[in-house]
Amino acid sequence: MKQQLLVFSIVSLFLTASVTASQKENTTPNPAAKLNQPEKVQPSAESKTKIPSEASRAQLLYEHHCLKCHESNVHIRNSKKAKNSDEVRSWVVKWQAHENLNWDEMAIDSVTLYLVQTFYDF
């Protein structure tokens, strides 16, 4: 009887410790969850003078979606098809639709402005 009581006590202590440990694991935040949280960093004065966030977003959109089919030299060749910013925008609209990117007007305008400021001299 004493052995059964001793075994029961040991098993009870083990289960209690196990439950407590699993509860602590559940309350411990997942370190990977921090990756999806926006950083609360104040931009420095130096970073404010660099490219604005919308321009860098446009650059990222362009580099990710457009450069896979053509290099940036398409914008500096002598036989440019776009002669003004409206024509650049029409090409952006055409190709984002062709690639099923579903860009909103802000993204289209941002990429257009990025292209005009970076590659064209209108």
C-alpha positions in Angstrom: 0.0 0.0 0.0 2.8 2.4 0.9 4.5 1.7 -2.5 1.3 2.4 -4.3 0.9 5.7 -2.4 4.5 6.5 -3.2 4.1 5.8 -6.9 0.8 7.7 -7.0 2.5 10.7 -5.3 5.4 10.6 -7.8 3.1 10.4 -10.8 1.0 13.2 -9.4 4.0 15.4 -8.9 5.2 14.6 -12.5 1.8 15.4 -14.0 1.6 18.6 -12.0 5.0 19.7 -13.2 4.2 18.7 -16.7 0.9 20.7 -16.7 2.7 23.7 -15.2 5.4 23.5 -17.8 3.0 23.3 -20.7 1.0 26.3 -19.3 4.2 28.3 -19.2 5.0 27.3 -22.8 1.6 28.5 -23.9 2.1 31.9 -22.2 5.6 32.4 -23.5 5.3 34.5 -26.7 6.5 32.9 -29.9 9.7 34.7 -31.0 8.6 34.4 -34.6 5.5 36.5 -33.8 7.8 39.5 -33.4 8.7 39.2 -37.1 5.2 40.2 -38.1 5.0 43.1 -35.8 5.8 46.6 -37.1 8.9 48.0 -35.5 8.4 51.1 -33.3 11.5 52.9 -34.5 11.5 56.6 -35.0 13.0 57.6 -38.3 16.2 59.6 -37.9 16.7 63.0 -39.5 19.0 61.4 -42.0 16.5 58.8 -43.1 13.9 61.5 -43.6 16.0 63.2 -46.2 16.4 59.9 -48.2 13.8 58.5 -50.5 10.3 58.8 -49.1 8.5 55.6 -48.3 6.1 55.8 -51.2 9.0 56.1 -53.6 10.8 53.2 -52.1 7.6 51.2 -52.3 7.3 52.1 -56.0 10.9 51.0 -56.5 10.3 47.7 -54.8 7.2 47.1 -56.9 9.1 47.9 -60.1 12.1 45.8 -59.2 10.0 42.8 -58.0 7.5 42.7 -60.8 9.0 44.5 -63.8 12.6 43.6 -63.9 11.8 40.0 -64.3 10.9 40.6 -67.9 13.2 43.4 -68.9 16.1 45.3 -67.7 16.0 49.0 -66.8 17.8 49.8 -70.1 14.4 49.6 -71.8 13.8 53.1 -70.3 17.0 54.7 -71.6 17.1 53.4 -75.1 16.8 55.8 -78.0 13.6 54.3 -79.3 11.5 54.9 -76.2 7.8 54.1 -76.8 6.7 56.5 -74.0 7.0 60.1 -74.9 5.4 61.6 -71.8 4.4 60.7 -68.3 0.8 59.8 -69.4 2.2 57.2 -71.8 4.5 55.8 -69.1 1.4 55.5 -66.9 -0.5 53.7 -69.6 2.4 51.2 -69.9 2.3 50.6 -66.2 -1.4 50.1 -66.3 -1.1 47.7 -69.2 1.6 45.5 -67.8 0.3 45.4 -64.2 -3.0 44.2 -65.7 -1.2 41.7 -67.9 0.6 40.3 -64.9 -2.6 40.2 -62.8 -1.0 42.4 -60.1 -4.2 44.2 -59.2 -2.4 47.4 -58.2 -4.5 50.2 -56.9 -4.3 53.7 -58.3 -1.8 54.7 -55.7 0.6 51.9 -56.7 0.2 52.7 -60.4 0.8 56.4 -59.8 3.8 55.7 -57.5 5.5 53.4 -60.0 4.8 55.8 -62.8 6.3 58.7 -60.8 9.3 56.5 -59.9 9.9 55.6 -63.6 9.5 59.2 -64.8 11.9 60.6 -62.1 14.4 57.8 -62.5 14.6 57.1 -66.2 12.8 59.8 -68.2 13.6 63.4 -68.9 10.2 64.9 -69.8 
